[in-house]
Amino acid sequence: MTSSPTGSGQAWSPAERPEPPDLSTPLTARILVVDDDERNAFAAVQALEELGHELVVARSGEEALRRLLVDEFAVILLDLHMPGMDGYETAQLIRSRKRTSRTPIVFLTAIFRDEAHVFQAYSAGAVDVVFKPVDPFILKSKVAVLVDLYLKTEEVKRQSAYQQWLLDEHARVKADAAQTERALRQTEARQEAILQSLPIVFTSRNVEPPHAPQFVSQAIEQITGFPASRFLSEPEFGLDRVHPEDVGIVREALRSAERHGRYAAEFRWLCADGQYRVLQDQGVLAPAFDGAPPQIFGILLDATDRRLLEEQLAQARKMEAVGQLTGGVAHDFNNLLTVVLGNVDMLARKAEDERRRARRVDAIRQAAERGRDLTRQLLAFSRRQHLRPITLDVNVLIREFTPLVRQAVGEAVTVELSLDQAALCAHVDPNQLETALLNLAVNARDAMPDGGALSICTATETREGADWVVIAVKDTGLGMTPEVRDRVFEPFFTTKEVGKGSGLGLSQVYGFVRQSEGEVQLDSAEGQGTTFRLRLPQSSEAAVEIRNEAPQGEIVGGDEKILLVEDDATVLALTFDLLTGLGYQVTTASNAAEALEILRTPAEFDLLFTDVVMPGGVSGVSLARAARELRPGLTVLLSSGFLRDGGGEDMEFPLLDKPYETAVMAAKLRKLLDPPGGPAAAMPGWAATG
């Protein structure tokens, strides 16, 4: 029974408040029958069943003691003569425990009938002795008297407990009322202290613009240097000191509270010391109550230090990525340059037969082509490659490209297609999309060393009001650890053995999709395979037919006049030799200013062939525009291996990607210089090389 809390000041929570004793449930008793003889125990149970109480049978003194540790009994019928622990020893142990010291014990015996044993039985704590064979009527009568005494005692206890509960409840009510009043005062004081000490500002604002503050906690002065009264007396004060670039963010966030019931914004605020601090503001819309208008309740935090740490962390990660990138580039290019320089050195130092010479030239070409591919992959990751997007049906592209995918993954991997029945149009570069699919397929193949299934699925998805084409590439491979998953798109990061992968395949996928204004989602877990989802903006335009360029035939030149502009002297000299070798009349300039001086002379030119990225602040694009103003209708061909803004579909002049081969350059020039459908003479002595 819980003692009365009167005068203690104790307050009871609803969960702790004691329940009143149950007076409505009839009291029952348990009777323990201890006898090793199953027949005697059965006879006792049969005699006592009419009493309607719970009968528990124990086969030994030890079992009886175990029962008594758990349950409470009104009467114990204890056989005196039992193997092991007899009735006397059992009774002694029962009486030695405080809980069972007053439980009535009735001895049952068929052997010890003499006065000495009967006296010993009473000395051991028995209240009665019944001789076997037991007379059912006598046993029932004796037990009934003891049980009735037990029940009356329990009822007295229950009534007493109820009376005590009433007294305690009265005391609790009084104590709770006093404690509640004290707690309310303490809570108010504590809340005020917390509001004063925490670097958190609590606010409430009007829903209607200008969202005038109704309450601002005193902590605002610690952050901004201005007292709360300044914000309350001047409704526009808070917004007036928001950084001009962030005012729109704040106003839109507060308007969104009325539409969506919540808001969040992060902005710069001009403090009393003349410095901008980054504040994080978020809150919810509280509905109208008791006729009062709705309000916006929020909290304001100083996020300046967090923003600084985030920027430092981002910079550290950027430097780590740059270190990994430069290390990977240096490693791969040093290998390529070793091949190039070694073979060039051998060609320069010793005369060899034509077969060996051709083999060395071929090794130089292969190293250069590998360097070109490596550069293109890097440009794809950095989203600076020159894309040639068209509107295409991705289902058609995937179907036509699947045979090459099956060839790349091998016979141990099953390729399955699940393509949307409708045409799914996207505005992307088909070659780059094929390269991305091939990179994903090869990556999946390497994740399934013992074979498996590769599935390519397409579907449409609408998110945030925009329609997307989703290409899912899923494998049943080994999956990725969280550490690998977080770094998988980093350039030169690979889990493959040295020489088995460059670590640029997935970087190309990521860069191409992002440059195409899409996104890549990765789902992977160890032992559960990997799924890449490429989301590309869906196009409403009709798909065009995908045409692969025909292989270059015989190289064609001409005799037109070309103004060649290139700031790199070695590239300028090489391109000059290539153009003059094709029969063109070439004038050179090393920068835009020099080229414009030439264009202001009477000299005639059929085409301006200029690099895009040049020093001096004037790019090739700006040069081309100025040239067109000086000479309207002048044909322009740009050339670049890197476009600062990523280039792409909006390029206003034709572009030739570096590095280019002679055949590609020659074909591009003839395409620009020849009238539509006009013939061009082939230059003898030149054969197509790519």
C-alpha positions as CSV (number, residue, x, y, z in Angstrom):
1,M,0.0,0.0,0.0
2,T,1.3,3.4,-1.0
3,S,1.8,5.7,2.0
4,S,-0.1,9.0,2.1
5,P,1.8,11.9,0.4
6,T,0.1,14.3,2.8
7,G,2.5,17.2,3.6
8,S,5.2,15.8,1.3
9,G,4.4,18.0,-1.6
10,Q,4.4,15.0,-3.9
11,A,2.5,15.3,-7.2
12,W,1.1,12.2,-8.9
13,S,1.1,11.8,-12.6
14,P,-2.0,10.0,-14.1
15,A,0.2,6.9,-14.8
16,E,1.5,6.8,-11.2
17,R,-1.9,7.5,-9.4
18,P,-2.9,4.3,-7.6
19,E,-6.2,2.6,-8.5
20,P,-8.7,2.0,-5.7
21,P,-9.0,-1.5,-4.4
22,D,-11.6,-3.6,-6.2
23,L,-14.4,-4.4,-3.8
24,S,-16.8,-6.0,-6.3
25,T,-14.8,-9.1,-7.2
26,P,-15.5,-12.0,-4.9
27,L,-12.5,-13.2,-2.9
28,T,-11.1,-16.7,-3.6
29,A,-8.5,-18.8,-1.9
30,R,-5.8,-21.3,-2.8
31,I,-5.4,-24.6,-1.0
32,L,-2.1,-26.5,-1.2
33,V,-2.2,-30.3,-0.9
34,V,1.3,-31.8,-0.3
35,D,1.4,-35.6,-0.6
36,D,3.8,-38.0,-2.4
37,D,1.0,-40.6,-2.7
38,E,-1.0,-39.8,-5.8
39,R,-4.1,-41.7,-4.5
40,N,-4.1,-39.8,-1.2
41,A,-3.7,-36.5,-3.0
42,F,-6.5,-37.4,-5.3
43,A,-8.8,-38.3,-2.4
44,A,-8.1,-35.0,-0.7
45,V,-8.8,-33.0,-3.9
46,Q,-12.1,-34.9,-4.4
47,A,-13.2,-34.1,-0.8
48,L,-12.4,-30.4,-1.2
49,E,-13.7,-29.6,-4.7
50,E,-17.1,-28.7,-3.4
51,L,-15.6,-25.7,-1.6
52,G,-15.1,-24.0,-5.0
53,H,-11.5,-22.8,-4.3
54,E,-8.3,-23.4,-6.3
55,L,-6.6,-26.6,-5.4
56,V,-2.9,-27.0,-6.0
57,V,-1.1,-30.4,-5.6
58,A,2.6,-30.8,-4.7
59,R,4.4,-34.2,-4.8
60,S,7.1,-33.4,-2.3
61,G,8.2,-30.9,0.3
62,E,10.6,-29.3,-2.1
63,E,7.9,-28.7,-4.7
64,A,5.7,-27.3,-2.0
65,L,8.3,-24.8,-1.0
66,R,8.7,-23.7,-4.6
67,R,5.0,-23.1,-4.9
68,L,5.0,-21.1,-1.7
69,L,7.7,-18.8,-3.2
70,V,5.3,-17.8,-6.0
71,D,1.7,-18.0,-4.6
72,E,-0.2,-17.3,-1.4
73,F,-2.3,-20.1,0.1
74,A,-5.1,-20.0,2.7
75,V,-4.4,-23.6,4.0
76,I,-1.6,-26.1,3.6
77,L,-2.5,-29.9,3.9
78,L,0.9,-31.5,4.6
79,D,1.6,-35.2,4.6
80,L,4.0,-36.1,7.4
81,H,5.6,-39.2,6.0
82,M,7.3,-38.4,2.6
83,P,10.6,-39.5,1.1
84,G,13.4,-37.0,1.2
85,M,12.1,-33.9,3.0
86,D,9.4,-35.1,5.5
87,G,6.4,-33.1,6.8
88,Y,8.2,-31.9,9.9
89,E,11.1,-30.4,8.0
90,T,8.9,-28.9,5.4
91,A,6.7,-27.3,8.1
92,Q,9.8,-25.9,9.8
93,L,10.9,-24.2,6.7
94,I,7.4,-22.9,6.0
95,R,7.3,-21.3,9.4
96,S,10.8,-19.8,9.1
97,R,9.7,-17.6,6.2
98,K,7.9,-14.4,7.2
99,R,5.5,-14.5,4.4
100,T,4.2,-18.1,5.3
101,S,4.8,-18.1,9.0
102,R,1.1,-17.7,9.8
103,T,-0.3,-19.9,7.0
104,P,-2.4,-22.7,8.7
105,I,-0.9,-26.2,8.3
106,V,-3.0,-29.3,8.7
107,F,-0.9,-32.5,8.9
108,L,-2.1,-35.6,7.2
109,T,-0.8,-39.0,8.6
110,A,-1.6,-42.7,8.5
111,I,1.4,-43.8,10.6
112,F,2.2,-41.4,13.4
113,R,-0.9,-41.7,15.5
114,D,0.6,-41.7,19.0
115,E,0.5,-38.7,21.3
116,A,4.2,-38.1,20.9
117,H,4.0,-37.6,17.2
118,V,0.8,-35.6,17.5
119,F,2.5,-33.3,20.0
120,Q,5.5,-33.0,17.7
121,A,3.2,-32.1,14.9
122,Y,1.7,-29.3,16.9
123,S,5.1,-28.2,18.0
124,A,6.2,-28.0,14.3
125,G,3.4,-25.4,13.7
126,A,0.4,-27.5,12.7
127,V,-3.1,-26.1,13.6
128,D,-4.6,-29.6,13.2
129,V,-3.9,-33.3,12.5
130,V,-6.1,-35.4,10.3
131,F,-5.5,-39.2,10.2
132,K,-5.7,-41.3,7.1
133,P,-7.7,-42.7,5.6
134,V,-9.2,-39.3,5.5
135,D,-12.9,-38.8,6.2
136,P,-14.0,-36.4,3.4
137,F,-16.6,-34.7,5.5
138,I,-14.2,-34.1,8.4
139,L,-11.5,-32.8,6.1
140,K,-13.9,-30.6,4.2
141,S,-15.3,-29.1,7.5
142,K,-11.9,-28.4,9.0
143,V,-10.6,-26.8,5.8
144,A,-13.8,-24.8,5.3
145,V,-13.4,-23.2,8.7
146,L,-9.7,-22.2,8.0
147,V,-10.5,-20.9,4.5
148,D,-13.5,-18.9,5.8
149,L,-11.2,-17.4,8.4
150,Y,-8.7,-16.5,5.7
151,L,-11.3,-14.9,3.5
152,K,-12.7,-12.8,6.3
153,T,-9.2,-11.6,7.1
154,E,-8.6,-10.7,3.5
155,E,-11.9,-8.9,3.3
156,V,-10.9,-6.9,6.4
157,K,-7.6,-6.0,4.7
158,R,-9.4,-5.0,1.5
159,Q,-11.8,-2.8,3.3
160,S,-9.0,-1.2,5.3
161,A,-7.0,-0.7,2.0
162,Y,-10.0,1.0,0.5
163,Q,-10.4,3.3,3.4
164,Q,-6.7,4.2,3.3
165,W,-7.0,4.8,-0.5
166,L,-9.8,7.3,0.2
167,L,-7.6,9.1,2.7
168,D,-4.6,9.0,0.3
169,E,-6.7,10.2,-2.6
170,H,-7.9,13.2,-0.7
171,A,-4.4,14.0,0.3
172,R,-3.2,13.5,-3.3
173,V,-5.8,15.9,-4.6
174,K,-4.7,18.6,-2.2
175,A,-1.0,17.9,-2.9
176,D,-1.5,17.9,-6.6
177,A,-3.3,21.2,-6.6
178,A,-0.5,22.8,-4.6
179,Q,2.1,21.1,-6.7
180,T,0.5,22.2,-9.9
181,E,0.4,25.8,-8.8
182,R,4.1,25.6,-7.9
183,A,5.0,23.8,-11.1
184,L,3.2,26.4,-13.1
185,R,5.1,29.2,-11.5
186,Q,8.4,27.3,-11.9
187,T,7.6,26.5,-15.6
188,E,6.9,30.1,-16.4
189,A,10.2,31.1,-14.7
190,R,12.1,28.3,-16.4
191,Q,10.7,29.1,-19.8
192,E,11.6,32.7,-19.4
193,A,15.2,31.7,-18.4
194,I,15.4,29.4,-21.4
195,L,14.2,32.0,-23.8
196,Q,16.8,34.4,-22.4
197,S,19.7,31.9,-22.6
198,L,19.1,29.9,-25.7
199,P,20.6,31.1,-29.0
200,I,17.2,30.5,-30.5
201,V,14.7,33.3,-31.3
202,F,11.0,32.4,-31.0
203,T,8.6,34.5,-33.1
204,S,5.0,34.9,-34.1
205,R,3.9,36.9,-37.1
206,N,0.8,38.0,-38.9
207,V,-0.2,35.9,-41.8
208,E,-1.0,39.0,-44.0
209,P,1.9,41.0,-45.5
210,P,4.1,42.6,-44.3
211,H,3.9,39.8,-41.8
212,A,4.4,42.1,-38.8
213,P,5.9,40.4,-35.7
214,Q,3.6,39.9,-32.8
215,F,6.2,38.4,-30.5
216,V,10.0,38.2,-30.6
217,S,12.0,36.6,-27.8
218,Q,14.8,38.6,-26.2
219,A,17.5,36.3,-27.7
220,I,17.2,38.3,-30.9
221,E,19.5,40.9,-29.4
222,Q,22.3,38.3,-28.9
223,I,22.2,37.5,-32.6
224,T,21.4,40.8,-34.3
225,G,22.5,43.4,-31.8
226,F,19.0,44.9,-31.9
227,P,16.4,44.6,-29.0
228,A,13.1,42.7,-29.6
229,S,11.2,46.0,-29.1
230,R,12.7,47.3,-32.3
231,F,11.2,44.5,-34.4
232,L,7.8,44.9,-32.7
233,S,7.6,48.7,-33.0
234,E,8.7,48.7,-36.7
235,P,6.8,46.1,-38.7
236,E,9.1,46.4,-41.8
237,F,12.3,46.4,-39.7
238,G,13.1,42.7,-40.1
239,L,12.6,42.6,-43.8
240,D,14.4,45.9,-44.5
241,R,17.7,44.5,-43.3
242,V,17.6,41.3,-45.3
243,H,20.2,41.1,-48.0
244,P,18.7,42.5,-51.3
245,E,19.4,39.2,-53.1
246,D,17.5,37.2,-50.4
247,V,14.4,39.4,-49.8
248,G,12.4,37.4,-52.4
249,I,13.4,34.1,-50.7
250,V,12.0,35.4,-47.4
251,R,8.8,36.8,-48.8
252,E,8.1,33.6,-50.8
253,A,8.8,31.5,-47.7
254,L,6.3,33.4,-45.5
255,R,3.7,33.3,-48.3
256,S,4.2,29.5,-48.5
257,A,3.2,29.2,-44.8
258,E,-0.3,30.2,-45.7
259,R,-0.5,27.8,-48.6
260,H,1.2,24.8,-47.2
261,G,1.1,25.3,-43.4
262,R,4.8,25.6,-42.9
263,Y,7.8,27.5,-44.2
264,A,11.6,27.5,-44.1
265,A,14.2,29.9,-45.4
266,E,17.9,30.7,-45.0
267,F,19.0,34.3,-45.7
268,R,21.6,37.0,-44.9
269,W,20.7,39.7,-42.4
270,L,22.5,43.0,-41.7
271,C,23.3,43.1,-38.0
272,A,24.0,46.1,-35.8
273,D,27.8,45.7,-36.2
274,G,27.4,46.2,-40.0
275,Q,28.1,42.5,-40.8
276,Y,25.8,40.1,-42.5
277,R,25.0,36.9,-40.6
278,V,23.2,33.9,-42.1
279,L,19.9,33.3,-40.3
280,Q,17.8,30.1,-40.6
281,D,14.1,30.8,-40.2
282,Q,11.4,28.1,-40.1
283,G,8.0,27.7,-38.7
284,V,4.3,26.6,-39.0
285,L,0.9,28.2,-39.5
286,A,-1.2,28.1,-36.3
287,P,-4.9,28.0,-37.2
288,A,-7.4,30.6,-35.8
289,F,-8.7,29.8,-32.3
290,D,-11.5,31.4,-30.3
291,G,-12.0,34.1,-33.0
292,A,-8.4,35.2,-33.0
293,P,-6.7,35.5,-36.4
294,P,-4.2,32.7,-37.5
295,Q,-0.5,33.4,-36.8
296,I,2.8,32.1,-38.1
297,F,4.9,30.7,-35.3
298,G,8.6,30.2,-36.0
299,I,12.1,29.9,-34.7
300,L,15.2,31.8,-35.8
301,L,18.7,30.4,-35.6
302,D,22.1,31.9,-36.3
303,A,23.5,29.6,-39.1
304,T,26.6,31.6,-39.9
305,D,29.1,29.2,-38.3
306,R,27.3,26.2,-39.8
307,R,27.3,27.7,-43.3
308,L,31.0,28.5,-42.9
309,L,31.8,24.9,-41.9
310,E,29.7,23.6,-44.8
311,E,31.7,25.8,-47.2
312,Q,35.0,24.6,-45.7
313,L,33.9,21.0,-45.9
314,A,32.8,21.4,-49.5
315,Q,36.1,23.1,-50.3
316,A,38.0,20.2,-48.6
317,R,36.0,17.6,-50.5
318,K,36.6,19.6,-53.7
319,M,40.4,19.6,-53.1
320,E,40.3,15.9,-52.3
321,A,38.4,15.3,-55.6
322,V,40.8,17.5,-57.5
323,G,43.8,15.6,-56.0
324,Q,42.3,12.3,-57.0
325,L,41.5,13.7,-60.4
326,T,44.9,15.2,-61.1
327,G,46.6,12.0,-59.8
328,G,44.4,9.8,-62.1
329,V,45.0,12.1,-65.1
330,A,48.8,12.2,-64.5
331,H,48.9,8.4,-64.1
332,D,47.0,7.7,-67.3
333,F,48.6,10.4,-69.4
334,N,52.1,9.5,-68.3
335,N,51.5,6.0,-69.5
336,L,50.2,7.3,-72.8
337,L,53.1,9.7,-73.1
338,T,55.6,7.0,-72.3
339,V,54.3,5.1,-75.4
340,V,54.4,8.2,-77.6
341,L,57.8,9.5,-76.5
342,G,59.4,6.1,-76.5
343,N,58.2,5.3,-80.0
344,V,59.1,8.8,-81.3
345,D,62.6,8.4,-79.8
346,M,63.0,5.1,-81.5
347,L,61.9,6.5,-84.8
348,A,64.3,9.4,-84.5
349,R,67.4,7.4,-83.4
350,K,67.4,4.3,-85.6
351,A,66.4,3.4,-89.1
352,E,64.0,0.4,-89.2
353,D,62.2,-1.5,-91.9
354,E,58.8,-0.3,-93.0
355,R,56.9,-2.9,-91.0
356,R,58.5,-1.9,-87.6
357,R,58.1,1.8,-88.5
358,A,54.4,1.3,-89.2
359,R,54.0,-0.6,-86.0
360,R,55.5,2.2,-84.0
361,V,53.4,4.8,-85.8
362,D,50.3,2.7,-85.0
363,A,51.3,2.5,-81.3
364,I,51.6,6.3,-81.2
365,R,48.2,6.6,-82.9
366,Q,46.6,4.2,-80.4
367,A,48.1,6.1,-77.4
368,A,46.9,9.4,-78.9
369,E,43.4,8.0,-79.4
370,R,43.3,6.7,-75.8
371,G,44.3,10.2,-74.6
372,R,41.5,11.7,-76.7
373,D,39.0,9.3,-75.2
374,L,40.3,10.0,-71.7
375,T,39.9,13.7,-72.3
376,R,36.4,13.3,-73.6
377,Q,35.5,11.3,-70.5
378,L,36.9,14.0,-68.3
379,L,34.9,16.6,-70.3
380,A,31.8,14.5,-69.9
381,F,32.2,14.4,-66.1
382,S,32.8,18.1,-65.9
383,R,29.8,18.8,-68.2
384,R,32.0,20.7,-70.6
385,Q,31.8,18.3,-73.6
386,H,30.2,19.5,-76.8
387,L,26.8,17.8,-77.1
388,R,24.9,17.3,-80.3
389,P,21.4,16.7,-79.0
390,I,18.4,15.7,-81.1
391,T,14.9,14.7,-80.2
392,L,14.8,10.9,-80.2
393,D,12.7,8.0,-79.0
394,V,14.9,6.4,-76.3
395,N,13.0,3.1,-76.8
396,V,14.1,3.0,-80.4
397,L,17.7,3.8,-79.5
398,I,17.8,1.1,-76.8
399,R,16.4,-1.6,-79.1
400,E,18.9,-0.8,-81.8
401,F,21.8,-0.6,-79.3
402,T,21.0,-3.8,-77.4
403,P,22.9,-6.2,-79.7
404,L,26.1,-4.2,-78.9
405,V,25.2,-4.4,-75.2
406,R,24.8,-8.1,-75.4
407,Q,28.1,-8.4,-77.1
408,A,29.8,-6.3,-74.4
409,V,28.4,-8.2,-71.4
410,G,29.1,-11.7,-72.9
411,E,27.0,-14.9,-72.9
412,A,27.1,-15.4,-69.1
413,V,24.8,-12.3,-68.6
414,T,21.2,-12.3,-69.8
415,V,20.0,-8.9,-71.2
416,E,16.3,-8.3,-70.7
417,L,14.3,-5.3,-72.1
418,S,11.1,-3.9,-70.5
419,L,10.4,-0.8,-72.5
420,D,7.3,1.4,-72.3
421,Q,4.9,0.8,-75.1
422,A,4.5,4.5,-75.9
423,A,7.2,6.6,-77.5
424,L,9.4,8.2,-74.9
425,C,11.1,11.3,-76.5
426,A,14.0,13.2,-75.0
427,H,16.3,15.8,-76.4
428,V,19.8,14.3,-75.9
429,D,23.0,13.4,-77.7
430,P,22.4,9.9,-79.0
431,N,26.1,9.0,-79.1
432,Q,26.6,10.0,-75.5
433,L,23.4,8.2,-74.4
434,E,24.7,5.0,-76.1
435,T,28.1,5.5,-74.4
436,A,26.3,5.9,-71.0
437,L,24.3,2.7,-71.5
438,L,27.4,0.8,-72.6
439,N,29.3,2.0,-69.5
440,L,26.5,0.9,-67.2
441,A,26.3,-2.5,-68.9
442,V,30.1,-3.1,-68.6
443,N,30.0,-2.0,-65.0
444,A,27.1,-4.4,-64.4
445,R,29.0,-7.2,-66.1
446,D,32.0,-6.7,-63.9
447,A,29.7,-6.9,-60.8
448,M,28.4,-10.3,-61.9
449,P,31.6,-12.4,-62.3
450,D,29.5,-15.6,-62.3
451,G,26.9,-14.3,-64.6
452,G,23.4,-13.0,-64.0
453,A,20.7,-10.8,-65.4
454,L,20.9,-7.2,-66.7
455,S,17.5,-5.5,-67.3
456,I,16.9,-2.2,-69.1
457,C,13.5,-0.6,-68.4
458,T,11.9,2.6,-69.5
459,A,9.0,4.5,-68.1
460,T,7.7,8.1,-67.6
461,E,7.5,9.9,-64.4
462,T,6.0,13.2,-63.2
463,R,7.7,15.1,-60.4
464,E,7.1,18.7,-59.3
465,G,5.1,19.4,-62.4
466,A,7.7,18.2,-64.8
467,D,7.6,15.0,-67.0
468,W,10.7,12.8,-67.1
469,V,11.8,9.8,-69.2
470,V,13.3,7.2,-66.8
471,I,15.8,4.6,-68.0
472,A,16.5,2.0,-65.3
473,V,19.6,-0.3,-65.7
474,K,19.4,-3.1,-63.1
475,D,21.8,-6.0,-62.4
476,T,21.8,-9.0,-60.0
477,G,25.4,-8.5,-59.1
478,L,27.4,-8.1,-55.9
479,G,26.0,-4.7,-55.0
480,M,27.9,-1.9,-53.3
481,T,28.9,-1.0,-49.8
482,P,27.7,2.5,-48.5
483,E,31.3,3.7,-48.8
484,V,31.6,2.7,-52.5
485,R,28.1,4.0,-53.3
486,D,29.0,7.5,-52.0
487,R,32.1,7.7,-54.2
488,V,31.1,5.7,-57.3
489,F,30.7,8.8,-59.6
490,E,34.1,10.3,-58.6
491,P,36.5,10.3,-61.6
492,F,39.2,7.7,-61.4
493,F,37.6,6.0,-58.4
494,T,37.4,2.3,-59.0
495,T,37.2,-0.9,-57.0
496,K,38.6,-3.0,-59.9
497,E,42.1,-4.4,-60.1
498,V,44.8,-2.2,-61.6
499,G,44.5,-2.2,-65.4
500,K,40.9,-3.5,-65.3
501,G,39.1,-0.1,-65.3
502,S,39.9,3.6,-65.6
503,G,37.3,4.8,-63.1
504,L,35.8,7.2,-65.6
505,G,32.8,5.2,-67.0
506,L,30.3,6.2,-64.3
507,S,31.7,9.7,-64.3
508,Q,30.8,10.0,-67.9
509,V,27.3,8.7,-67.2
510,Y,26.8,11.3,-64.4
511,G,28.3,14.2,-66.4
512,F,26.4,13.5,-69.5
513,V,23.0,13.2,-67.7
514,R,23.6,16.3,-65.7
515,Q,24.7,18.3,-68.8
516,S,21.5,17.1,-70.4
517,E,19.6,18.7,-67.5
518,G,18.7,15.3,-66.0
519,E,19.7,13.4,-62.9
520,V,21.1,10.0,-61.9
521,Q,19.7,7.9,-59.0
522,L,21.6,5.0,-57.6
523,D,20.1,2.2,-55.5
524,S,22.5,-0.5,-54.3
525,A,23.2,-2.8,-51.3
526,E,25.7,-5.6,-50.7
527,G,24.3,-8.8,-52.1
528,Q,21.2,-7.2,-53.6
529,G,22.4,-5.9,-56.9
530,T,22.5,-2.3,-58.3
531,T,20.0,-0.1,-60.1
532,F,20.9,3.1,-62.0
533,R,18.0,5.3,-63.0
534,L,18.7,8.0,-65.6
535,R,16.1,10.7,-65.6
536,L,16.0,12.9,-68.7
537,P,13.5,15.7,-69.4
538,Q,10.7,14.5,-71.6
539,S,10.4,16.3,-74.9
540,S,7.1,17.2,-76.5
541,E,8.6,17.4,-80.0
542,A,8.4,14.5,-82.5
543,A,11.4,12.2,-82.6
544,V,13.7,12.4,-85.5
545,E,15.4,9.4,-87.2
546,I,18.8,8.5,-85.7
547,R,21.3,8.4,-88.6
548,N,24.8,7.1,-88.0
549,E,27.4,9.0,-90.0
550,A,28.8,7.1,-93.0
551,P,32.5,6.1,-92.7
552,Q,34.9,8.6,-94.3
553,G,35.8,7.8,-97.8
554,E,38.6,9.4,-99.8
555,I,39.8,12.7,-98.4
556,V,38.7,15.7,-100.4
557,G,40.5,19.1,-100.4
558,G,40.1,22.4,-102.2
559,D,41.8,25.7,-103.2
560,E,39.7,28.2,-101.2
561,K,41.3,30.9,-99.1
562,I,41.2,30.2,-95.3
563,L,42.1,32.4,-92.4
564,L,43.4,30.1,-89.7
565,V,43.5,31.5,-86.1
566,E,45.2,29.4,-83.4
567,D,47.1,30.6,-80.3
568,D,49.1,27.4,-79.8
569,A,52.1,27.6,-82.2
570,T,52.5,23.8,-82.6
571,V,48.8,23.3,-83.3
572,L,48.9,26.2,-85.7
573,A,51.9,24.8,-87.6
574,L,50.4,21.3,-87.8
575,T,47.0,22.6,-89.0
576,F,48.7,24.9,-91.5
577,D,50.5,21.9,-93.0
578,L,47.3,19.8,-93.1
579,L,45.3,22.6,-94.8
580,T,48.0,23.4,-97.4
581,G,48.5,19.7,-98.0
582,L,44.8,19.6,-99.0
583,G,45.4,22.4,-101.4
584,Y,43.9,25.3,-99.5
585,Q,45.4,28.8,-99.5
586,V,46.0,29.6,-95.8
587,T,46.7,32.8,-93.9
588,T,47.5,32.5,-90.2
589,A,46.9,34.6,-87.1
590,S,47.8,33.7,-83.5
591,N,45.0,35.7,-81.7
592,A,41.8,37.4,-82.3
593,A,43.2,41.0,-82.5
594,E,45.7,39.9,-85.3
595,A,42.9,38.1,-87.2
596,L,40.6,41.2,-87.1
597,E,43.5,43.4,-88.4
598,I,43.8,40.9,-91.4
599,L,40.0,40.9,-91.9
600,R,40.1,44.7,-92.2
601,T,42.4,44.5,-95.2
602,P,41.2,43.9,-98.7
603,A,42.4,40.3,-98.7
604,E,39.7,37.9,-99.6
605,F,38.7,34.8,-97.5
606,D,36.2,32.0,-98.1
607,L,36.3,30.6,-94.5
608,L,37.4,31.6,-91.0
609,F,38.8,28.6,-89.1
610,T,39.4,29.6,-85.5
611,D,40.0,28.1,-82.1
612,V,37.4,28.9,-79.5
613,V,39.4,29.3,-76.3
614,M,42.1,31.9,-76.8
615,P,44.0,34.4,-74.6
616,G,43.5,38.2,-74.7
617,G,39.9,38.3,-73.6
618,V,38.4,37.7,-77.0
619,S,37.2,34.1,-77.7
620,G,36.8,32.5,-81.1
621,V,33.0,33.0,-80.9
622,S,33.4,36.7,-80.3
623,L,35.9,36.8,-83.2
624,A,33.4,35.0,-85.5
625,R,30.7,37.5,-84.6
626,A,33.0,40.5,-85.3
627,A,34.2,38.9,-88.5
628,R,30.6,38.5,-89.6
629,E,30.0,42.2,-89.0
630,L,33.1,43.1,-91.1
631,R,32.3,40.5,-93.8
632,P,28.6,39.4,-93.8
633,G,28.2,35.9,-95.1
634,L,31.7,34.8,-94.3
635,T,31.8,31.0,-93.6
636,V,33.0,30.2,-90.1
637,L,34.3,26.9,-88.6
638,L,35.2,26.8,-84.8
639,S,37.5,24.3,-83.3
640,S,38.0,23.5,-79.6
641,G,38.7,20.7,-77.2
642,F,37.1,22.5,-74.3
643,L,34.2,24.9,-74.0
644,R,34.0,27.0,-70.9
645,D,30.2,27.0,-70.7
646,G,29.8,23.4,-71.9
647,G,28.7,24.4,-75.4
648,G,26.1,22.3,-77.0
649,E,23.0,22.7,-79.0
650,D,22.9,26.6,-78.8
651,M,26.3,27.0,-80.5
652,E,25.6,29.5,-83.4
653,F,28.6,28.4,-85.5
654,P,29.7,24.9,-86.7
655,L,32.2,23.3,-84.3
656,L,35.0,20.8,-85.0
657,D,36.0,18.9,-81.8
658,K,39.7,18.6,-81.0
659,P,41.6,16.4,-81.5
660,Y,40.4,15.8,-85.0
661,E,41.8,13.6,-87.8
662,T,42.5,14.9,-91.3
663,A,39.6,13.0,-92.9
664,V,37.1,14.5,-90.4
665,M,38.5,18.0,-90.8
666,A,38.5,17.7,-94.6
667,A,34.9,16.5,-94.7
668,K,33.7,19.3,-92.4
669,L,35.4,21.9,-94.6
670,R,33.9,20.6,-97.8
671,K,30.5,20.4,-96.2
672,L,30.7,24.1,-95.4
673,L,32.4,25.3,-98.6
674,D,30.6,23.3,-101.2
675,P,27.2,24.5,-102.4
676,P,24.4,22.0,-101.6
677,G,24.8,19.0,-104.0
678,G,27.9,20.5,-105.6
679,P,30.8,18.1,-106.5
680,A,34.3,18.4,-105.1
681,A,37.5,17.2,-106.6
682,A,39.4,14.5,-104.7
683,M,43.0,15.3,-103.8
684,P,45.3,12.5,-105.0
685,G,47.7,10.9,-102.5
686,W,45.4,11.2,-99.5
687,A,43.7,8.2,-98.0
688,A,41.0,8.2,-95.3
689,T,42.5,7.5,-91.9
690,G,39.5,7.4,-89.7
